[in-house]
Amino acid sequence: MKNLERLNETARLLVAEDKGLLAMDESTSTCNKRFAALNIPQTPEMRRMYREMLITTPGLNQCISGVILYDETLRQQLDDGRSFIQAVKDAGLMPGIKVDAGLKDFAGHPGEKICEGLDGLGERLAEYGKMSALFSKWRAVITIGEGIPSRALIEANAHMLARYAALSQEAGLVPIVEPEVLMDGEHTLERSGEVTEEMLKNLFYQLHIQGVCLEAMLLKCNMIVPGLACPVQNPVDEVAEATIKCLLRAVPAAVPGIVFLSGGQTSELASARLNAMNAKYKNHVPWELSFSYARAIQQPGMSVWAGNPANIEAAQKAIYHRAICNHAARKGEYSDEMEK
């Protein structure tokens, strides 16, 4: 495989120095929904302005190693004429790109979704590489419910994620492989653990079959949490213990880092749970325990900004604060006092 040493180094750097990733790769429809909730106009220009505000936040590279961009953003420019990728690099960050084509109904399996986008992926990855992207991301979604997830969905997602990862490495980009078990539903923490473990074991079996180099990838994973509608919401330390137990059973030590998704958690809870894992297990697991948060970093800043250029400085302070909190959580040093 070409450039394997460089890929290994990039994967390590993405989780080095207790830093994490800022995910700003929401699809147009997802970003528009979040804008609509705050009465922000849902236009390409407003999305461009918002994402410019994110990556020009002062001091972001103290806590963040890289940012995951969306195709639309990759092709836009900042007010000063720079491309977004150039601006990311100028900010001391590594640029990455979301490459799946979004969710579609999984044929023959009501209530389940599958990500599409393998057709033509090699060519798209080559184009992103020429545009200086260093890593890519593909998200699969697993819903827990009555009779689901099906074995068919788990195996289909594992295969697609592994094919994507092999194509990404072949194109010279570090793959961030994301099988997300959703928080939606009434399932318990234990059920979340069972489904996540099954998904991860199938995933790494397929990654092995497809010849993916584990040292040159990252896993983006959900924490083991009860469903949002579950009557029992386990405390932070139980979430940390269940998550680490699951990962130790399913994730090979060769993987350099696990970057958790926030997946609908509040900003504070996402920081607290990551902190609990690092405070107790940081020196007892083979991987870096990091973050790749979208809403858990962005939402406070988006709420302050609300589409008004006069609010940019205050919004960037809110974004930087969340980045600092998660940087501290990576060291096991986050506390409630930081929120005051």
C-alpha distance (Angstrom), angle and dihedral (degrees) to the residues before:
residue distance angle dihedral
M1 . . .
K2 3.79 . .
N3 3.79 121.2 .
L4 3.81 92.8 4.5
E5 3.80 93.3 150.0
R6 3.81 90.4 52.0
L7 3.81 91.3 48.4
N8 3.80 90.9 51.0
E9 3.80 90.5 50.7
T10 3.82 93.0 47.9
A11 3.81 91.3 50.7
R12 3.81 90.4 51.2
L13 3.81 93.2 46.6
L14 3.80 92.2 52.3
V15 3.82 89.8 64.2
A16 3.83 99.0 30.8
E17 3.81 128.2 115.4
D18 3.80 93.2 21.7
K19 3.79 90.8 -70.7
G20 3.80 129.1 138.2
L21 3.79 142.1 -168.5
L22 3.78 132.5 -83.8
A23 3.80 109.1 -142.4
M24 3.80 109.3 -152.2
D25 3.79 95.9 155.3
E26 3.79 100.2 110.5
S27 3.78 113.0 150.4
T28 3.78 117.9 -110.4
S29 3.82 91.8 -102.3
T30 3.82 93.4 49.3
C31 3.80 93.3 47.1
N32 3.81 90.5 47.4
K33 3.82 91.3 52.8
R34 3.80 90.8 53.9
F35 3.80 91.1 46.6
A36 3.81 91.5 48.6
A37 3.81 91.1 54.6
L38 3.83 88.0 59.1
N39 3.83 95.6 39.3
I40 3.81 91.6 -111.7
P41 3.83 114.3 151.4
Q42 3.81 110.5 -102.9
T43 3.81 100.0 -132.6
P44 3.82 135.1 129.0
E45 3.80 89.3 -113.8
M46 3.81 93.7 54.1
R47 3.81 90.4 48.4
R48 3.81 88.9 49.8
M49 3.82 92.5 49.2
Y50 3.78 91.6 47.8
R51 3.79 94.3 50.0
E52 3.80 90.9 45.9
M53 3.79 87.5 55.8
L54 3.81 90.2 51.8
I55 3.79 98.6 52.0
T56 3.81 94.9 40.4
T57 3.81 92.4 56.1
P58 3.83 104.6 131.8
G59 3.80 115.5 -111.8
L60 3.81 95.0 10.2
N61 3.81 92.7 134.8
Q62 3.81 90.2 63.1
C63 3.82 88.0 73.4
I64 3.81 106.2 14.1
S65 3.80 126.0 66.0
G66 3.80 100.4 -175.4
V67 3.78 145.3 -3.6
I68 3.80 129.7 -133.7
L69 3.81 110.3 -136.6
Y70 3.80 132.8 -162.8
D71 3.82 121.6 -125.9
E72 3.81 92.5 -110.9
T73 3.80 91.4 54.1
L74 3.79 92.5 45.8
R75 3.81 88.9 62.1
Q76 3.80 97.0 45.6
Q77 3.78 130.8 85.4
L78 3.79 135.2 -135.9
D79 3.79 121.6 -114.7
D80 3.81 88.6 -95.3
G81 3.80 92.3 56.7
R82 3.79 98.9 -105.8
S83 3.78 120.1 132.9
F84 3.79 115.5 -113.2
I85 3.79 91.1 -114.4
Q86 3.82 90.5 53.4
A87 3.80 90.8 48.0
V88 3.81 90.7 50.2
K89 3.80 90.5 52.1
D90 3.82 91.8 44.9
A91 3.81 88.0 54.7
G92 3.82 90.0 57.2
L93 3.81 93.3 -106.9
M94 3.80 133.3 124.3
P95 3.83 116.7 -118.0
G96 3.79 121.6 -132.3
I97 3.80 135.1 172.3
K98 3.83 137.6 -141.8
V99 3.80 107.5 -127.2
D100 3.82 108.4 177.4
A101 3.80 116.2 102.8
G102 3.79 97.2 -132.5
L103 3.80 136.6 -99.2
K104 3.78 126.8 -44.3
D105 3.81 131.5 176.4
F106 3.80 110.9 -82.3
A107 3.80 104.0 -120.8
G108 3.79 114.1 -115.7
H109 3.81 93.8 8.6
P110 3.82 114.1 88.5
G111 3.79 114.9 -150.2
E112 3.80 94.6 22.8
K113 3.81 130.4 104.7
I114 3.79 132.7 -157.7
C115 3.82 128.5 -163.4
E116 3.78 117.2 -121.7
G117 3.77 130.2 -159.2
L118 3.80 110.1 97.9
D119 3.82 91.8 115.1
G120 3.79 107.6 93.4
L121 3.79 92.0 -1.5
G122 3.80 93.9 130.5
E123 3.79 91.4 57.8
R124 3.82 92.8 45.7
L125 3.80 91.7 49.8
A126 3.80 90.4 50.2
E127 3.81 89.4 52.2
Y128 3.81 92.2 49.2
G129 3.80 89.6 49.2
K130 3.81 90.5 54.1
M131 3.81 87.4 51.1
S132 3.85 87.6 57.8
A133 3.81 99.7 -105.3
L134 3.80 109.4 155.8
F135 3.79 101.4 -166.7
S136 3.79 141.2 17.1
K137 3.80 138.3 -151.2
W138 3.81 135.3 -147.3
R139 3.81 121.7 -173.0
A140 3.78 126.1 -154.4
V141 3.81 120.8 -173.3
I142 3.80 127.0 -144.5
T143 3.80 119.3 -171.1
I144 3.80 121.9 -159.5
G145 3.80 115.1 -144.9
E146 3.78 144.8 116.3
G147 3.80 104.7 -27.0
I148 3.79 94.1 -12.6
P149 2.94 149.0 148.8
S150 3.77 92.9 49.6
R151 3.77 123.0 -147.5
A152 3.80 86.9 -118.4
L153 3.81 92.3 59.1
I154 3.79 94.5 47.2
E155 3.79 92.9 49.8
A156 3.81 93.9 43.3
N157 3.81 91.6 50.6
A158 3.80 92.4 46.5
H159 3.80 91.2 51.6
M160 3.82 94.3 46.6
L161 3.79 93.4 47.1
A162 3.80 90.5 49.8
R163 3.83 93.0 48.4
Y164 3.80 89.7 49.0
A165 3.82 91.3 49.3
A166 3.81 92.5 50.4
L167 3.81 91.8 48.8
S168 3.81 91.1 47.2
Q169 3.80 93.7 52.4
E170 3.80 90.3 45.2
A171 3.83 88.1 55.5
G172 3.80 91.6 49.6
L173 3.82 98.1 -105.4
V174 3.80 125.8 122.1
P175 3.81 108.3 -119.6
I176 3.79 119.4 -134.2
V177 3.79 102.7 -157.4
E178 3.82 112.9 -153.8
P179 3.80 122.1 -171.0
E180 3.81 103.0 171.1
V181 3.78 120.3 -163.8
L182 3.79 101.0 -158.6
M183 3.80 124.2 -125.0
D184 3.82 91.9 -140.4
G185 3.80 113.0 113.9
E186 3.77 144.2 39.6
H187 3.82 97.9 -78.0
T188 3.78 121.8 133.0
L189 3.79 128.3 -116.7
E190 3.81 88.0 -105.3
R191 3.82 92.0 55.3
S192 3.79 90.5 48.8
G193 3.80 88.4 53.8
E194 3.79 93.6 49.7
V195 3.81 94.1 50.6
T196 3.80 94.6 42.9
E197 3.81 92.1 49.6
E198 3.81 91.8 49.8
M199 3.81 91.3 48.5
L200 3.80 93.6 48.5
K201 3.81 94.6 47.2
N202 3.80 90.6 51.6
L203 3.80 90.4 45.4
F204 3.79 96.3 53.9
Y205 3.80 91.1 44.9
Q206 3.81 88.7 56.4
L207 3.81 92.9 43.4
H208 3.81 87.1 55.5
I209 3.81 92.7 48.9
Q210 3.81 91.4 49.3
G211 3.80 92.6 50.5
V212 3.79 97.0 -117.3
C213 3.80 114.6 168.8
L214 3.81 104.7 -125.0
E215 3.82 93.2 -158.6
A216 3.81 89.0 60.6
M217 3.82 98.9 53.8
L218 3.79 140.5 62.3
L219 3.79 129.1 -141.4
K220 3.80 117.3 -132.7
C221 3.77 106.2 -161.1
N222 3.78 143.0 169.9
M223 3.78 120.1 -114.7
I224 3.80 116.4 -114.7
V225 3.79 101.1 -99.1
P226 3.81 136.2 150.5
G227 3.79 118.3 -103.2
L228 3.77 115.6 -86.3
A229 3.82 90.2 -112.1
C230 3.81 95.0 46.3
P231 3.83 110.6 119.2
V232 3.81 90.6 -138.4
Q233 3.80 113.4 65.6
N234 3.78 105.3 -174.1
P235 3.81 120.2 -137.7
V236 3.78 122.1 -103.1
D237 3.81 95.9 -99.4
E238 3.83 92.4 53.6
V239 3.81 91.1 50.6
A240 3.82 89.5 50.5
E241 3.81 93.0 49.3
A242 3.81 94.4 46.3
T243 3.80 92.0 47.4
I244 3.79 94.9 50.4
K245 3.81 91.8 45.1
C246 3.80 90.8 53.4
L247 3.80 94.1 46.7
L248 3.80 93.7 48.3
R249 3.80 88.9 54.6
A250 3.79 96.0 48.6
V251 3.83 115.2 22.0
P252 3.82 120.6 77.0
A253 3.79 118.0 -127.0
A254 3.81 90.6 -123.2
V255 3.82 91.1 75.3
P256 3.83 105.5 97.0
G257 3.77 97.5 -149.3
I258 3.78 148.8 4.3
V259 3.80 114.9 -146.1
F260 3.78 111.5 -163.6
L261 3.79 122.7 -141.3
S262 3.78 119.2 -137.1
G263 3.81 93.1 -138.6
G264 3.78 99.2 -172.5
Q265 3.81 98.4 -37.0
T266 3.79 117.2 136.1
S267 3.79 114.9 -99.3
E268 3.80 92.0 -110.0
L269 3.80 95.1 47.4
A270 3.81 92.5 48.6
S271 3.81 88.8 54.3
A272 3.80 94.2 44.3
R273 3.80 94.5 50.3
L274 3.81 93.1 47.1
N275 3.79 88.6 48.2
A276 3.80 92.5 51.8
M277 3.80 90.9 53.9
N278 3.78 94.1 49.7
A279 3.80 95.4 41.1
K280 3.81 92.1 57.7
Y281 3.81 106.8 23.2
K282 3.83 108.5 24.5
N283 3.81 93.4 105.7
H284 3.80 94.9 38.7
V285 3.81 103.2 57.1
P286 3.82 129.0 70.6
W287 3.82 97.3 -130.5
E288 3.79 136.4 62.2
L289 3.81 109.8 -103.9
S290 3.79 104.2 -141.3
F291 3.81 141.1 148.2
S292 3.78 139.7 -109.3
Y293 3.78 100.8 -174.3
A294 3.80 129.3 173.5
R295 3.81 112.5 169.2
A296 3.82 93.5 19.8
I297 3.82 88.4 64.7
Q298 3.80 101.6 25.9
Q299 3.80 106.4 41.8
P300 3.82 99.6 73.1
G301 3.79 89.9 49.7
M302 3.81 93.6 45.0
S303 3.80 90.1 52.0
V304 3.81 92.0 51.4
W305 3.82 93.5 44.5
A306 3.82 95.4 47.0
G307 3.80 89.9 173.8
N308 3.82 94.8 -61.7
P309 3.84 115.9 125.9
A310 3.81 89.1 -153.0
N311 3.82 88.7 67.0
I312 3.82 97.3 53.9
E313 3.81 97.0 101.6
A314 3.81 93.4 49.0
A315 3.81 91.2 44.5
Q316 3.80 91.8 51.3
K317 3.79 89.7 52.0
A318 3.82 88.8 54.9
I319 3.82 90.7 49.3
Y320 3.80 92.3 47.9
H321 3.80 90.8 48.8
R322 3.80 91.3 56.3
A323 3.79 91.0 47.2
I324 3.82 90.1 51.6
C325 3.81 91.2 49.1
N326 3.81 91.9 53.0
H327 3.80 91.9 44.8
A328 3.82 86.9 55.6
A329 3.82 90.4 46.6
R330 3.80 89.4 56.5
K331 3.80 87.4 60.1
G332 3.81 94.4 43.3
E333 3.81 88.4 -113.1
Y334 3.81 102.2 112.2
S335 3.80 117.7 118.2
D336 3.79 139.2 172.3
E337 3.80 87.3 -107.0
M338 3.82 89.0 71.5
E339 3.81 89.0 65.5
K340 3.80 92.6 58.9
